Amino acid sequence: MNLFKRAWWRLTGAPGKTLMLVGLFFVICTLVLSGFLIQSAAARAANSAKKSVGAVATMQLDVNGLLASGKNNGSEGHGQIPGTIGSAGDLQRDLVDKICTSSVVADCNYTADGAAFPTGTTKLYQPVPAPAGQDTTGTDLFKVDGVRKLNEVSAFRNGDSKMIAGKGIGPDTEKDEIVVEERVAEDNKLRIGDKVKLKIGELMPGVDKSEHAFKVIGIYKNTMADTGQYVPAMMDPANQVYTNIEGASLLGGKTTDGGGTLKSATFKLNDPHDLEQLKEDAKKAGADLQIFPISVNDKQYKTLVGPITRTASFATVTVWLVAVAGTIILALIVASHLRERRGELGILLSLGEKKPKLLGQHLIEVVACSVIAIGLAGVGSQFISGAIGNKLLAGEVDSAKKEAENENLQPDHSDPSGMSKQGDDRPAVDPIDSLDVHLGPADIAKVGATGLGIATLATLVPGARILRLNPRDILTKGD
């Protein structure tokens, strides 16, 4: 008799057991397919995030590397002041501009630090005077930041500051142009186009103390209100001045040769694997990577995909657990069914039926149940995986945000001031908090292969053990 007919009769003749197998397979396939869908959604999200933020390589001075290079001996410092780093530790803008032309760089940015003393015609904003007897020599300064693009500064991106007159700093800004805060502008009666004079904010001996004139090209407003208490002028956001790299270098007492001295430079790469090519291009541009090393900071990418990656990892573990557990459970059920049908098996074998065909009949029965379950799982898994995945992802996102908050409260040991970490020049990003689940042919193929693999193992393992017996042994000894 044809084994397909026998399989059909058996499935239709015992609907209860057939439904049980279909139901068990449905649960297994649904969970497995949901895991695959979560993995696929996570992979798509990760690729999208990678394209949107790429990787950011940072270039800045390594003091240990400078000391090891032997270039900080003052021989080329031309009267270098003892205790200072010297010109060998200056990262020049012109060099960075050459590196920015690398084929692997999608965008670049850089910053410079400076400070400025007030003059007889330009005063600080200090609504509350310092307590009597307090020495404010090192804090009664304007804080000067040299930027490439003002709109990329975090305070302007997040809305803490906004332009209210004129224009901001851009790549074409001249070194004698500045942007000041509204309160400083009001106290000094400044308007767009006015000239202001500032002195270099450096206390070291031998530094030029002459006044330098700057043109006000923009006025911005910082939303942080006055505290009503004394605040050192340099820490008051009202005394924050923005200029270009050369202007900040000048007021910081650093050389403006080579376009100005940078604090750090960042290069946005389309792919983290482009780091080696970037280093090669930097060497060709004349950079000493021992003194100014380049390293990739993929913090944005990890922030975006961290929670969703952990969710995908959990889904992967779930798939394996369900597959293994499902195989074991199905194998036990099939073994139980085979023991119940030992009489049928013995009769068929005594009538001359081949053992492989008997085993094939049972395999067809189990596979038929699995195919039905896979079809049903394909209908419901998209909704189930979306709900389960988003629920798991929500928990991971909450954990990631708490970790980020705790990390920001930690002191930055690379900052001599010991202040908390304040982030970098890149836009702040939030973790991906939703899964875009799509059921595709590849997902059906994977769950189908998994389901059929489970069905095959669950049938062949217990079936092979029973069918090793002779018909007489099966009919007389049972197990």
N, C-alpha and C positions, 0 to 999 in steps of 0.2 A: 504494500500500500504506500502511496506517495506520502512522504514525511510532512509535506506542507499541508495536506488534507488532515492528517492526524493532528498537527499543531492547531489548525483552525477549529477542529472539533473539540479539542481540549480547551481552547480559550473560550469558545462559546458554551461549552458544556459545564464549565465551572466559572460562572460570571463573578462570583464573590472573590475567588482567588485572583482572577484576572484584574478586577478593579483594585484589589489590594496592591498588586504589583504596579499597576499604572499609577496609583496614588503615591506609592513610595518613590517610584521613579520621578514623578512630577515634583515632589518635594526636593529630591536630590538635584534634578536638572534645573529647577528654578533657582536654587541657591547657587549652584555652579555657574549658571548663566548670569545671575546677578553679579557674582564676583567678576566674571569676565567683562561685563558691561561697565562696572566701576573702574576696572583696570584700564579699559579702553578710553573712558571719559577722562581719567586722570592723565593718561598719556597725551591725549589731545590738548588738555589744558596746559600740561607742562611744555609741549611744543609751542603752543600759542604764547605762553609767558616768555619762553626763551626768545621768540622772535620779537616780542614787544619790549623787553628790557635788556636782552642780550647779557653781556657780562661787562663789568666795569673794572678796568685795570688802573691802579693808582701808582703814580711815580712821585717820590719825595725823598728828601735827604735821609740817609742812614748814617748817623754820627759815628757809629762803630766802624762802618765801612770806610768812612772818610779817614778816621784815625789809622786804620789798617793799611790804607793806600799810601800813607806817608806824605800826602799832599797838603797836610795842615801844619807844615813846619814853618810857615811864614815866609818861605823863600820867594814865593810869588805873590805875597800879600802886599808888597810895597808899603811898608810901614804899618803892618797889621797890628792892631791893638791887642796886647796880651790878654788871654782869657776869652777871646772871641773865635768864632769858627773861621772867618776869613773868606775870601772870594772863591776858594775851591769848593765851598759848600753852598754856593749860590746856584739855584736852578733857574736858568735864564729862559725868558719867554720865547725868544727867537729859536732856541733849540727845541722847545716843546712844539712850536708852530710847525717845524719841519717834521716832527714825529706825527703830528696830526694829519699830515698828508699821506700817511701809510694807507695802503689799500684795504687793510683789515679794520681801520678805524671808522666807525659810523658817525661819531661825534666826539668832541673833546671839550673840556672846560678846565679852568685853572683859577686859583685864588692867591691873593697876597695879603699880608698883614701890615698894618702901619698904625701910627698914632700921631697926633698933632697937638702942640701947645696952642692955646689961644693967644691972640695978640691984642694990641691996644684998640684995634678996630673990630675984632671978632671975639666975642665972649661965649663962654659955655652956658648951657641951660642948667641952672641950679636953683630950683624953687625953695629949697631948704638949705641954709648954709651949714658948713661943717661945724661940729662941736668945737668949742674954744680949746686951743692948744693941740688939736689934732694935726699931724703932718700929712698934707694931701699932695705933696710934691709929685709923687709917682702916679697919682690917680686923677689929678685935675687936667685931663687931656680929652681930646676928641678921639674916639675909636674910629680908625680908618680901615675900611676893607676894600681891597682892590679886586674887582670882579671882571669877568669877560662879558657876562650878560646879567643885568640886574634882575630881570624877570625870572632867572633861574635860582636866585637866592631863596632859601627856604621860607624866610619871613614874608616874601612877596607871593610865593606859591600858596602858602596856607592862609593868606588873607590877613596876617597880623600887620602887614604894611601894604600901603597902596599909593601909587602916584596921584598927586592932586594938581600938579602944575608942571609944565615943561616935559622933559623926556628923561628916560633912565639911561644907565650906562650900557653901551653896546660895543661891539668889536671896533667900531670906527671912532669911539670917544677919544678925545685928546687927553694928554697927561695933565693938563691944567684945567680940567673940567670936573666938577663935583656935583653930587646930589645931597641935599641936606634935609633934615627933618623939619616939620612945620613949626615946632616950638622954637627951635634955634633960629629959623627964618624970621619969626615974629619978634623975638628978643633983639635980633640984630637988624630988623627992618630990611630983610633981604627980599629981592624979587628976581625973577628969571633974567639973566644977563648981568646981574651985579657981580662985582669983584670982591673977593674976601682974601684976607691974608692969614696964613697959618705958618707956624714954625715946626721944624722937625721934632717929633716926639721921642727923642732919644737922649738919655742922660749920660751916655758914655763920653769920656773926654775926647776932644779932637773932632767932634761932630759939628758940622756947620750949624750955626745958630741963626742964620739969616732968615728973613721972612720970604715966603713964596706966595705969589698971587694965584688964585684960582677963580674960575668963572662958574657961577651957579647956573647949571643947565636944567635942574629939576628939583622939585620939592615934593617930599612924600609925607605921609602921615602914618605914625605907628599907633595902633589901637590900645596899647598898654597905657593905662592912666597913671598919673602920679600917685605915689604911695602916701604923700603927706609927711614923710620922714626923710632924713638925710640919706642920700644914696651917692656913693662916689661917682663923680662925673663920668668916668670912663665906663661905668656899668649902667648908666641911665640910657635907655634906648633912644632918647631924644638927641643924645650927643653922638649917635652913629652916623658917620659920613661915608659915602660911597664914591669911589673914583675908579679909574682904570688901573692896570697893573703898574705902569710906570709912576703914576701919581702916588700910589700906596707905597711903592719902593722908595720913592724920594722922601716921603714923610716918615718912613720907617728907618731912615738913616742907612739904606742899602743902595747899592749901585743901580743905576738905571741903564747901564750898558747892556746891550743884548735885549732891549725891550722891557727890562725890569726883572726883579727877582721874585720868584714864585714860592709860595708856601708848599703847594702841591699841585699836581696836574692829574686829571682823570681822563681816561680814554674809553669810550663805549665801544665794545666789540660785539659783532653779530654772533660770535660763538666763542665760548671759553677756550676752545682748542686753538684759537688764533693767537694766543699769548706768545708762543715761541716766535711766530712770524713778526709780531709787534716788537719783540726784543731784538730780533735781527735788524729790523728797520731802524730802531732806536740807536743801535750801534753804528749803523751806516750814517746816521745823522750826526754822530759825534758824541753820543751820551756815554758816560762811564757808569755802567750798571752796577758796579761795586759801590759807588758813592750814591747813586740814585737808582735803587732797584725798582723793578716793576713787578707788581703782584696783582693777581685778579681778586677782586672782591665781588662775590656773587650773592651778597646779602639780599639784594632786591629779589633775585630769582628764588632764593631759598625762602624768603618771606612769602612770596606768592604761592609757591608750590609745596612748601613744607607740610602743611596740614593735609593737603590732598594726596601727597605722596605717602604719608603715614596711613591715610585711609585706604589707599590702593594696596599697601603692604598688608594691612589687616584683611582686605578682601582676598589677597593671594593666599594667606594662611587659611582663611575660611574655605577657599576652593579645595585646597589639599586635604583639610580635615574632613570636609563633606565627602570628597571623592573616596578617601580611605575608609571612612566610617560607612559610607553607602555600599562600598564593595563588600565589606565584612558582613553587614546586615543582610544584603541580598544573597551573599553566598550561603549564609545560614538558612535563609528562607528557601532557597533553591534546594539545598541539601535536605531540608525537612520535606519538601514536596517530592523529591526523588525517593526518599524512604517510604513515603506514603504510597508511591506508585511502583513499589518494587515488584508487585505481582504483574502489573502491566509490562514492566521491563523484562521480567523473566519469560513471560509468554511470548513476547515479540522476539526475544533472542532464541527461544526454543523453536520458533517457526522459521528461523533462518535470517532474521533481520540483522544487518551489520551494526556493530557497536557505534561506529562513527555516525551512522544515520540516526540512531537513537539520541545520541548526544546532540546531533544537529537539530533534531526536532525540538528539544528543550531550548536550544540556543535560539531557534526561530521564535518560540513562544516568548522568551524573555526580551528578545530584540524587538518584536512587534509591540510589546508593552512599552518599551523604552521610546520607540518612534512616536507613539501616540503621546507619551508624556513630554517629549521634546517639543512637539507641535504646540501642546497646551502651555508649556513653559515659555515658549516664544511670545505668546500673547500677553502673559501676565508679568514676565520678568522685567520689562521696561519700566513699568510703574513701580513694581516692588523694589527694584534696584535703585531707582531715583529716590524713593522715600527712605530706604535704609541708608543709602550712601550719603544723602544730605543730613540725615540725623547723626551719623557717625562723624561727618565732616564738621558739623556745627560744634561738636565737643572738641575736636582737634583745633578748630579756629579759636575757640575760647581759651584753650590751653596756650596756644601760640601767642595770643595777645597778652596774656598774663606774663609769659616768659619775656616778651619784648618790653613790657613795662618794668619788670624787675631788672632787666639788662640795662635799660636807660638810666636807672637810678644808681648803677654801679659807677664808681669813679673811673675816669679814663687815665690809666697810668702812663700813657704816652703824652699826656698834657701836663706840663710842669705846674699848672695852677691846681691840679687835682680836682677839677670840676667834673660834674657828671657828663656822661657822653651826650653830645648834642646832635649826632647824626652827621651826614655829609652833604655834598652838593647835589645829590640825586633826589628826584621826587620821592616823597614818601608813598608807599604802596600798602594796600591791605591784602591779607591772604585771600586766595580764591575761596569763596564760601558757598559755591553751588556747583553741582555736577550737570553737565549737558549730556544726558544719556541718549544714545542712538543705537538701535538694534540694526546690525548690518549682517550681510551674508557671512563675513568672517567669524562673527560671534556665534551664529547658528552652527557654522562648521565646527568651531572649537567645542561647543557644548555637545554637538552630535558625536564627535569623535570621543569625547570624554564619556558620554552616556553609553555609547556602544562598547567602549573599552571596559567600563564597569560591568555591563551586561555579559560580555564575553568572559571576563575573569570570574564573575560570580557564578557562571554556569560551568565553565570548564574545570575549575578547581574541585568543587564537590562532585561533579559528574564523573570525572576521571577516576575518582576513588571508588565509586560504586560500580562502574562498568568494568572494573578490573576483575570482578567476580564472574563465575560461570553461571549459566541459567539455572542449573540445579542448586548451586549455592544460594542464589538470589531467592528461589522459590521455597527452599527448605530452611535456610538459616536467617532470612530476613536481613538484618543489618550486617 
